[in-house]
Amino acid sequence: MTTATAFSARLRLVADNERCAPHCARLCTDDGMAAAMRSERGLLQWRGMNSLGDSGLAEHSVQETFLRGWKACAKFDENTGSLRAWLLAIHRNLVIDMARSRAVRPGDNHWDAIDDVVGQNISMADFSEALAESWFIGELLERLPLSQREAVAAIVVADRPYQEVAQELGVPVGTLKSRVHYGLRALRGHLQAA
């Protein structure tokens, strides 16, 4: 960026600030924005947390609300409503956008899977039993040869289709079925010995 371009950009910024100052001097200046953030941040954070259920997303919604408010400060008019109402409207629209985005792409948030487990209200005894079972199954699978272990884990444990797993492993479906058969037979033998 040349010096002349940077200077003209600064002039435009000053002109924009002077143009919107009568309408929203609180948002166009550093002091005004800081005062607005001090007075409204807590309410916006609370509403974001209640609406989104995630502290990180709530914080993001607050920051984005102030950014959008700062960018659109020329549209704010104190005669038509309060600063709080205007920021709450921006925040409401933003939260709706964020919720819709999460609904369309639920896998984006890796906490969704944890929320599903937490929402089930699993007792400590059930959790401990499930953990012990998974550890025991893992120990049994470790005793199998690698080819059988991969086959049993993919077909029986992960419940994937034979065709898909065979293609992934680069073997015929019949070979995969044999590996699963012999792997399960070996697991039965290990279970009887245990």
C-alpha positions in Angstrom: 0.0 0.0 0.0 1.4 3.4 -1.0 1.6 6.3 1.3 -1.0 8.2 -0.7 -3.4 5.2 -0.5 -2.9 4.8 3.2 -3.4 8.5 3.7 -6.7 8.5 1.7 -7.9 5.5 3.6 -7.3 7.3 6.9 -9.1 10.4 5.5 -12.1 8.2 4.6 -12.1 6.7 8.1 -12.0 10.1 9.7 -14.7 11.3 7.4 -16.9 8.3 8.2 -16.3 8.9 11.9 -17.3 12.5 11.6 -20.3 11.6 9.5 -21.7 9.1 12.0 -20.6 11.0 15.2 -23.9 12.9 15.6 -25.9 9.6 15.5 -23.7 7.3 17.5 -20.7 9.0 19.1 -20.6 6.3 21.6 -19.7 3.6 19.1 -17.5 5.6 16.7 -14.9 6.6 19.3 -12.7 4.3 21.3 -14.0 5.7 24.6 -17.6 5.3 23.4 -17.1 1.7 22.3 -15.3 0.9 25.5 -18.2 2.3 27.5 -20.7 0.3 25.5 -18.7 -2.8 26.0 -18.4 -2.3 29.7 -22.2 -1.7 30.1 -23.6 -4.3 27.7 -21.0 -7.1 27.6 -22.4 -9.0 30.6 -25.9 -9.1 29.3 -24.8 -10.2 25.8 -22.6 -12.9 27.3 -25.5 -14.2 29.4 -27.9 -14.3 26.5 -25.3 -15.9 24.3 -24.6 -18.6 26.9 -28.3 -19.3 27.4 -29.0 -19.4 23.7 -25.9 -21.3 22.4 -25.0 -23.4 25.5 -21.3 -23.0 24.9 -19.1 -20.4 26.6 -16.7 -20.2 23.6 -19.5 -19.6 21.1 -21.1 -17.1 23.6 -17.9 -15.1 23.7 -17.6 -15.2 20.0 -21.1 -14.0 19.6 -20.4 -11.0 21.9 -17.3 -10.0 20.0 -19.0 -10.3 16.7 -21.9 -8.3 18.0 -19.7 -5.4 18.9 -17.8 -5.7 15.6 -21.0 -5.5 13.6 -22.2 -2.7 15.8 -19.0 -0.7 15.2 -19.2 -1.4 11.4 -22.9 -0.3 11.2 -22.7 2.5 13.7 -23.9 5.0 11.1 -27.3 3.2 11.1 -27.8 3.7 14.8 -30.1 6.6 15.9 -30.6 7.3 19.5 -33.9 8.9 18.7 -35.4 5.6 17.6 -34.2 3.3 20.4 -31.5 2.7 23.0 -28.0 1.4 22.4 -28.9 -1.7 24.4 -31.9 -2.6 22.3 -29.9 -2.1 19.1 -27.0 -4.3 20.3 -29.5 -6.9 21.5 -31.2 -7.0 18.1 -27.8 -7.4 16.4 -26.9 -10.2 18.9 -30.2 -11.9 18.4 -29.8 -12.1 14.7 -26.2 -13.3 15.1 -27.2 -16.0 17.5 -29.9 -17.2 15.1 -27.3 -17.3 12.3 -24.9 -19.3 14.5 -27.6 -21.8 15.6 -28.7 -22.3 12.0 -25.1 -22.9 11.0 -24.6 -25.5 13.8 -27.9 -27.2 12.8 -26.8 -27.5 9.1 -23.3 -28.8 10.1 -23.7 -30.5 13.5 -20.4 -32.4 13.1 -18.4 -29.1 13.1 -18.5 -29.0 16.9 -16.6 -31.8 18.4 -18.4 -31.3 21.7 -21.7 -32.5 20.2 -20.7 -36.1 20.8 -19.8 -35.4 24.4 -23.1 -33.5 24.9 -24.9 -36.6 23.7 -23.1 -38.8 26.2 -23.6 -36.3 29.1 -27.3 -35.9 28.2 -27.8 -39.6 28.8 -27.2 -39.3 32.6 -25.1 -42.5 32.8 -24.5 -43.6 36.3 -20.9 -44.1 37.6 -21.5 -47.9 37.8 -22.7 -48.1 34.2 -19.8 -45.9 33.1 -17.3 -48.1 35.0 -18.8 -51.3 33.6 -18.8 -50.0 30.0 -15.2 -48.8 30.4 -14.1 -52.2 31.8 -15.9 -54.0 29.0 -14.3 -51.9 26.3 -10.9 -52.4 28.0 -11.5 -56.2 28.1 -12.6 -56.3 24.4 -9.5 -54.3 23.5 -7.3 -56.7 25.3 -8.9 -59.7 23.5 -8.6 -58.0 20.1 -4.9 -57.4 20.8 -4.4 -61.2 21.0 -5.6 -61.6 17.4 -3.3 -61.4 14.3 -3.4 -58.0 12.7 -5.5 -59.0 9.7 -8.1 -60.6 11.9 -8.1 -57.8 14.4 -8.7 -55.2 11.6 -11.5 -57.3 10.1 -13.3 -57.9 13.5 -12.9 -54.3 14.6 -14.3 -52.9 11.4 -17.1 -55.4 10.8 -18.3 -56.4 14.3 -17.3 -53.6 16.5 -17.8 -50.6 14.1 -20.6 -52.4 12.2 -19.4 -51.4 8.8 -20.5 -53.1 5.5 -18.3 -55.9 4.2 -17.9 -54.3 0.7 -16.7 -51.0 2.1 -14.1 -52.6 4.5 -12.9 -55.0 1.8 -12.3 -52.2 -0.6 -10.5 -50.2 2.1 -8.3 -53.1 3.0 -7.7 -54.1 -0.6 -8.9 -57.7 -0.2 -11.8 -59.7 -1.7 -15.1 -59.8 0.3 -14.7 -63.6 0.8 -11.2 -63.1 2.3 -12.6 -60.5 4.7 -15.5 -62.9 5.7 -12.9 -65.6 6.4 -10.8 -63.3 8.6 -13.9 -62.3 10.6 -15.0 -65.9 11.0 -11.6 -67.1 12.2 -11.1 -64.0 14.3 -14.4 -64.5 16.1 -13.6 -68.2 16.6 -10.3 -67.2 18.2 -12.0 -64.6 20.4 -14.5 -67.3 21.6 -11.5 -69.5 22.5 -9.8 -66.6 24.5 -13.1 -66.0 26.3 -13.5 -69.6 27.3 -9.9 -69.6 28.6 -10.5 -66.4 30.6 
